Amino acid sequence: MLAPVQLLSASRQNLWRLTLIRILVLAAQAGSVGLAYKSGALPLPWLELSVTLGISLVLCLLTALRLRGPWPVTEQEYAVQLGCDLIIHSLLLYYSGGSTNPFVSYYLVPLTIAAATLPWLYTITLSGLALGGYTFLLVWSHPLELPQGPRESLLIYGMWLSFALAAGLITFFVAKMAEELRHQEELRAERREEGLRDQQLLAVATQAAGAAHELGTPLATMSVLIKELRREHQEPTLQEDLAVLQEQVKLCKETLQHLVRAAEADRRQAVIELSSVEWLETTLNRWHLMRPEASYRYQCLGRGAPPRMMPPADLTQALLNLLNNAADACPDKLDIRLDWDHQWLRLSIRDFGAGVPLAIAEQLGRPFFTTKGKGFGLGLFLSQASVTRAGGTVKLYNHEEGGTLTELKLPRAYGRS
């Protein structure tokens, strides 16, 4: 069984297309030779032409068998295959009139394929081979004796057919080959971007793990001191402030404990299954404890049973980051909506802040870039990384009525419907 990378490589796909071109051209050449032989209008070396066409057929069969194997197709092999086509075409022209044959323009088809798919050094080498063959045919070739009457007509129709064949092959097959190469380049660019993002995530995760380990001791000290202050000072106003402070310290400790439990659950792959509505409502309740000053309106617009899912901890943290970003922009009257269809689960968060400045819109989501006076500029970056890993997207828009609309999309197949 072939590896996926080998099956999808541009050189392998292009060699399949080149083999298909050979088969089509071979069929046209064999049909033309057979028609000429049957009509008896042209005295040609039929044995030599038949042997050359047989060599072309054998090359097609060997290439097809070779492509069924697991070996990767290199650019050098692909260039040799095109060189074989040029040599076979030169032999056919040698036995059928040389440079006076109207099909001499077919030389341009392999050269155009080489120019579209191979490095310039291979292209120049093949161009030299084609030019050498054409030059040889100007001097040496088997003469093509055409009847005097239809001589001009046959040449004109032959030139038209040669042009139509070359134009069709170049337009369709070369365009497909170039498209395959562009697709491969896009995939390489995506892999490079994913690799860079993974490196950045690893660096952030390493720093976060160290910080989480170090925060345990000061948080425990703060918790003890707050309890002592509440016992020593009974003023109502101070008691309220200390109670809030104690609650926030407790929340920080629970967050650290949650990170440890989530890491352990992820290691054991013990993720709890729940509906998308339950996941969102649980996350909103947790977030509201973190941001009690924020107010929001939540609407569930989906019809039917909500999709079931098994969200990992980083996806929940991504949603918390997006909610915090919206609350930082404007904590009042956030509009949160959940919807789904047969393919996607959609969650939108709209705030009524100042919106995203167009001058910095492209930089949003980059690590350590922030438009706020506080923070490290990692929230949106980490959220996008987590959602992308789940097969979804995160997009920010300036709402036409003001504020920012954040749209999170997850594939329904990611959960369990």
Secondary structure, 3 states (H helix, E strand, C coil): CCCHHHHHCHHHHHHHHHHHHHHHHHHHHHHHHHHHHHHCCCCCCHHHHHHHHHHHHHHHHHHHHHHCCCCCCCHHHHHHHHHHHHHHHHHHHHCCCHHHCHHHHHHHHHHHHHHHHCCHHHHHHHHHHHHHHHHHHHHCCCCCCCCCCCHHHHHHHHHHHHHHHHHHHHHHHHHHHHHHHHHHHHHHHHHHHHHHHHHHHHHHHHHHHHHHHHHHHHHHHHHHHHHHHHHHCCCHHHHHHHHHHHHHHHHHHHHHHHHHHHHHHHHHCCCCCEEHHHHHHHHHHHHHHHCCCCCEEEEECCCCCCCEECCCHHHHHHHHHHHHHHHHHCCCCEEEEEEECCCEEEEEEECCCCCCCHHHHHHCCCCCCCCCCCCCCCHHHHHHHHHHHCCCEEEEEECCCCCEEEEEEEEHHHCEC
